[in-house]
Amino acid sequence: MTKYRFFVSCLFLFLVITAKGQSDDFGIWSNIEIEKKINKKWAVNGELEMRTRENSSEIARWGLKVGGDYSIIKEVKVGLAYQFLYFHDIEYWDFQPRHRFIGFLQGRKKWGNFVFSLRERFQTTTKDDSDRIKKSGKKDKYKTNPEWSWRNRIKVGYDIPMCKFTPSLSFESFFQLNNPDGNDFDGLRYTLSLAYKLNKKHTIDLSGILDKEINVKNPEDKYILSIGYSYSF
């Protein structure tokens, strides 16, 4: 219980500091995820999300994702997913549909009470810039469309004995794969999370996220409070 209280204190301290001391933007992310295990190897899932930006005064995007994964062995799985995004292009005040296709490989290993996971994710996103062009009066197209990227995430969780709370820390990098000006890392994400397992099927997750843009023009830091719910059966 002492460890749990310490972690909660650290998480909320992180949220307070980032919410008040941030210099770029603050947003809230929320999501609901449902997973159906077909058998020991196969599972399908769906997710509905909503994100805000501009200090949480504007909707950044809505998202709906469906996918499935297959366990090659107990600790390694692969998966595919499709995600529909209704994205808010703040520069032109334009909501536009986007389509994202995802493939990933994920490994997981437990040592003592620590759980380590590594996920390699490749994705391609197509963007609709038709309204963007109309509102600007010129062919203001996106530099990369579709956009290909590689995401690499390492996560460490701690399984507290006889406790429903699971703290975790993760780091994720974003690497461009088809930038005509040259590929480079363009984003880093740091996440501090606390998951609470209500029972075998229901889990609630609270996270503080620092999302940093790098190697891009006018980089922006985003400070995020994320709240999630998942149902698995």
N, C-alpha and C positions, 0 to 999 in steps of 0.2 A: 504493500500500500504506500510506503514511503517513496519507493521508486516511481510509482504511478503519479503521486502528487508532485514530485519533482519534474516529471516530464510534462505534465499539464501546465505547470507554472512556466516552464521554458517555452512551450508552444504559445501560450497566451501572451507572454512577454514579447515573443517574436512578432505576433500579430499586432500588438499595440505599437511597437516601435515602427514597423513597416507602414502601418496605417497612418501614423502621425508624422513620421519622419521621411516618408517617401518624397522624391523630387520629381517623379515622372508620372506614374499612374497607379491607381488602386482599383481592383475589381473583385467581383464575387463570382465564383464558379460553382455550379450545382449540377448534380447528375443523378439519375436513377438507372440502375443496371439490373438486368434479369438474366440468369444463366440456367440452362437446362442440360443436365448431364444425361446423355443418351445411354452410355455405358462407361466402362472404365477407361476407354480410349477416346471417345468422341464427346464433344460438348458444343452446344450452340448458345449464342448470347445476343442480347439487344441492349442498347443504351440510348437514353434521351438526356440531352444536356442543354444548359443555358449559361452564357457567360456575359458579364457586364464589363464596361471600361469607362474611361473619362471620369475617374473617381466614382465609379459605379452609378453614374447618372444616365448612361446609355447602354442599350443592348449591343454587345459585341457580335454575338452569333447565337443561333440555335443549331442544334445538331441531332441527327438520328443515325445510329450505327447498328448494323447487323453483321454477324460473323460467326465463325466456328473455328474450333481448334482440335488438334489430334495429338495425343501423347505418344511420342515415339518410344520412350521408356518412361518410367515413373517420374523422373526428374527433368525431362526435356519434352517440350511440345512445340508444334508449329501451328500457325493459324493464318486465316485470310479474313478480310472484312471489307465491307463497303460502308462509307459514311456520306450522308447528305448534309451539307452545311448551308445555312441561310446566313450569309456573312454581311456585316455592316461595314461598308467602305466609308470610313469617317471623312476622308478627304473630299469625296463627292456626295456625301450624305445619301448613299445608294445601298439598298439591300439587294444582294445578288446571290443566286444559287451557285453552289460549288459541289463538285463530285470528287470524292477521295477514295482511292483503292489502296489497301494496306496488306502487307505480308510481314510476318514476324517469326522469329525463332527465340524461344525463351528457356533458360535453364534455371534450376532451383536446387539449392543444397542447404541442409541443416547441419550445423555443428553446435552441439550442446543446446543452449537456448537461443542461439543466433540463427537467423534464416537469411541466406544470401541468394540474390537472384540477379541474373543478367539477361537483358532483352535487347535483341537486335531487330530493328523495325525499318522497313523500306516502304515508302508511300509516294503516290503520285496524285496531284490535285489539279483538276481543270477549273478555270475561272471564267465566269461570264462577264466580259467587260463591255457589252453592248450599250448598256445605259450609261456607263462611265464615259464612253465616247460621246454620246449624245449631250450629256450635261456639260462637258468641257468644250464642245465645239471643235474638237480635233481628235486625231487618232492617238489617244492617250492609252495605249495598250500596256499590259503588264510585261515586264522584261522577260519573264519565264512563264510560259503557259502552254502546256501543263508544266507544273513545277514538281521536280523529283527531289526527294531528300532521304537521308539516312539518319535515323535516330538511335542513339546508343544509351541505354539506361542501366545503371547499377543501383541496387536497393538492398539495404540491410535492415532487417527487422529483429526485434527481441521478444521472444515468447515468455512472458512472465508466468511462472508456475502458479496454478490455481487462481488465475485472473482472466477476466474477459477482455481486458484492454491490451492492445498490441501496439507499441510505438515503433516507428520506422523512420529511416532517413534515406533519401535517394538523390542521385545526381544524374542528369540527362543532358546529352549534347545533341545539337542539330547540325547536320552537314549537308551543304548543297551538292547536288549531283549533275545539274545541267545549267549552271549559270554561264551565260555567254561571255561574261567578263572574267571568268575563272572561279572554280569551286573553292569554297572555304567554309569554316564553321561560322554560322550566323546566329546561333542561339545557345544559351546555357540555362538549365533549370535546376534549382535546388528546392527540395521538398521535405518538410518535417511533418509527419503525420501521426495521428492517434486513431486506431480503429477499435470500435467497441462491438463485440459479437453478442447480440441479444440472445441468439440461440444458433443452432446448426444452419439455419436458413437465412437469417436476417443479420446484416452488419451495417453499422453506421460509421462513417469516416470523416474526421475533421483534420484539415491540413492548412499549413502556412506555406506559401510558395513564393520564391523569388525567381522571376522569369526575365533573363537578361538578353538583350540583342547585342551582338558583337559583329565587327567587320562589315557593318552596313552604314549607309548614310543616315545621319540623325538617329543613332541607337536610342532605344527606350528601355528603361527598367520598369517592370510591372510587379507590383506587390499584391498578392492574391490570397483571399480567404476562400477555401474550397470545402464544400459540404456534400457528401455523397451517401447514397443508400444503395445497398445491393441485396438481391434476393436470389438464392441458389437452391435448386431442388433437383 
